[in-house]
Amino acid sequence: MKVAPDRVAILAVTVKGQVAAADVQTDFIEISPVYQSRENYGADYYRVNKTVAITLRDVTRFERLLTAIRNARANRVYGVDFQTSELPTTRAADPPTAESASTPSPLACGKLVPGT
């Protein structure tokens, strides 16, 4: 099986960026028939898209890694999710007060306000 050079370049970026192999996973594969003429009932060819999910455990390396992946000819970035494993412990340590309960969370508003 032939591997696309762009895919090899993108995977090389993750190795160079010291992303663990376990943190680079195939997320989604889509195979779509392409019809170029209406005279032929069969597909003329098939287009294959492969999506890779990358877990980055050091957020300070995010912009550098994203830039390198785009430079390696990744043609789409479907989404970026930021998550933390520390959030549940932080919330458990600070029980809500009447003031904090009446103030909407910056995350609930869809914004992250510096200093909150």
Contacts in CASP RR format, 6 or more apart in sequence:
PFRMAT RR
TARGET T0000
AUTHOR 0000-0000-0000
METHOD contacts of the structure
MODEL  1
MKVAPDRVAILAVTVKGQVAAADVQTDFIEISPVYQSRENYGADYYRVNK
TVAITLRDVTRFERLLTAIRNARANRVYGVDFQTSELPTTRAADPPTAES
ASTPSPLACGKLVPGT
6 72 0 8 1.000
6 73 0 8 1.000
6 74 0 8 1.000
7 50 0 8 1.000
9 72 0 8 1.000
9 73 0 8 1.000
10 52 0 8 1.000
10 69 0 8 1.000
10 72 0 8 1.000
10 73 0 8 1.000
10 74 0 8 1.000
11 24 0 8 1.000
11 52 0 8 1.000
12 72 0 8 1.000
13 65 0 8 1.000
13 68 0 8 1.000
13 69 0 8 1.000
13 72 0 8 1.000
14 23 0 8 1.000
14 24 0 8 1.000
14 54 0 8 1.000
14 65 0 8 1.000
14 69 0 8 1.000
16 68 0 8 1.000
17 61 0 8 1.000
17 64 0 8 1.000
17 65 0 8 1.000
17 68 0 8 1.000
19 54 0 8 1.000
19 55 0 8 1.000
19 56 0 8 1.000
19 65 0 8 1.000
23 54 0 8 1.000
23 55 0 8 1.000
23 56 0 8 1.000
23 57 0 8 1.000
24 52 0 8 1.000
24 53 0 8 1.000
24 54 0 8 1.000
24 55 0 8 1.000
25 52 0 8 1.000
25 53 0 8 1.000
25 55 0 8 1.000
26 50 0 8 1.000
26 51 0 8 1.000
26 52 0 8 1.000
26 53 0 8 1.000
27 51 0 8 1.000
27 52 0 8 1.000
27 53 0 8 1.000
28 49 0 8 1.000
28 50 0 8 1.000
28 51 0 8 1.000
29 48 0 8 1.000
29 49 0 8 1.000
29 50 0 8 1.000
29 51 0 8 1.000
30 48 0 8 1.000
30 49 0 8 1.000
30 50 0 8 1.000
30 51 0 8 1.000
31 46 0 8 1.000
31 47 0 8 1.000
31 48 0 8 1.000
32 46 0 8 1.000
32 47 0 8 1.000
32 48 0 8 1.000
32 49 0 8 1.000
33 42 0 8 1.000
33 43 0 8 1.000
33 45 0 8 1.000
33 46 0 8 1.000
34 43 0 8 1.000
34 44 0 8 1.000
34 45 0 8 1.000
34 46 0 8 1.000
34 47 0 8 1.000
35 42 0 8 1.000
35 43 0 8 1.000
35 44 0 8 1.000
36 44 0 8 1.000
37 44 0 8 1.000
51 78 0 8 1.000
54 65 0 8 1.000
54 69 0 8 1.000
56 62 0 8 1.000
56 65 0 8 1.000
59 82 0 8 1.000
62 80 0 8 1.000
66 77 0 8 1.000
66 80 0 8 1.000
69 77 0 8 1.000
70 77 0 8 1.000
106 112 0 8 1.000
106 113 0 8 1.000
106 116 0 8 1.000
END
